[in-house]
């Protein structure tokens, strides 16, 4: 008969033994360790609650935040334009008909990405303007 746990029947009717307190077993001749004498260990200090509290909002001027938003999205738009130029300047080894198609595809892709960045910039600026007037949710 197999003794593998998966092959044993589930309802064997066995009751687990009652739990017993943990007993320390010493080897023959081993002496019981004496309690250390001396000053008691230092008390462990824990930080007072709340333990991991998120800091409150940081006050920043609207013009500063607006500048950050504009700089970030302007950099993204510049990146789209530069990447489009680089991809268009790469030497394409395909026939002339494929080259025109690839140029058009590259231009459309980066124009769409640039448009997405411009829309995201407008949305963030609008959110900033609404938040400055206390409007946090739109119903």
ChimeraX attribute file (.defattr): number of C-alpha atoms within 10 A of each C-alpha:
attribute: neighborCount
match mode: 1-to-1
recipient: residues
	/A:1	5
	/A:2	7
	/A:3	7
	/A:4	7
	/A:5	8
	/A:6	8
	/A:7	9
	/A:8	11
	/A:9	8
	/A:10	8
	/A:11	6
	/A:12	7
	/A:13	7
	/A:14	6
	/A:15	6
	/A:16	6
	/A:17	6
	/A:18	5
	/A:19	6
	/A:20	6
	/A:21	5
	/A:22	6
	/A:23	6
	/A:24	5
	/A:25	7
	/A:26	9
	/A:27	6
	/A:28	6
	/A:29	6
	/A:30	8
	/A:31	8
	/A:32	7
	/A:33	6
	/A:34	6
	/A:35	6
	/A:36	7
	/A:37	6
	/A:38	6
	/A:39	6
	/A:40	7
	/A:41	6
	/A:42	6
	/A:43	6
	/A:44	5
	/A:45	6
	/A:46	7
	/A:47	7
	/A:48	6
	/A:49	7
	/A:50	7
	/A:51	8
	/A:52	7
	/A:53	7
	/A:54	7
	/A:55	6
	/A:56	6
	/A:57	6
	/A:58	6
	/A:59	6
	/A:60	8
	/A:61	10
	/A:62	13
	/A:63	10
	/A:64	10
	/A:65	13
	/A:66	16
	/A:67	12
	/A:68	12
	/A:69	18
	/A:70	17
	/A:71	13
	/A:72	13
	/A:73	19
	/A:74	16
	/A:75	13
	/A:76	17
	/A:77	21
	/A:78	12
	/A:79	14
	/A:80	20
	/A:81	16
	/A:82	13
	/A:83	14
	/A:84	18
	/A:85	14
	/A:86	10
	/A:87	15
	/A:88	16
	/A:89	10
	/A:90	8
	/A:91	8
	/A:92	14
	/A:93	8
	/A:94	10
	/A:95	8
	/A:96	10
	/A:97	8
	/A:98	12
	/A:99	15
	/A:100	13
	/A:101	11
	/A:102	16
	/A:103	16
	/A:104	12
	/A:105	12
	/A:106	16
	/A:107	17
	/A:108	13
	/A:109	13
	/A:110	20
	/A:111	16
	/A:112	12
	/A:113	16
	/A:114	20
	/A:115	13
	/A:116	13
	/A:117	19
	/A:118	16
	/A:119	13
	/A:120	14
	/A:121	21
	/A:122	15
	/A:123	12
	/A:124	15
	/A:125	17
	/A:126	12
	/A:127	14
	/A:128	19
	/A:129	14
	/A:130	14
	/A:131	13
	/A:132	12
	/A:133	8
	/A:134	9
	/A:135	11
	/A:136	10
	/A:137	8
	/A:138	5
	/A:139	2
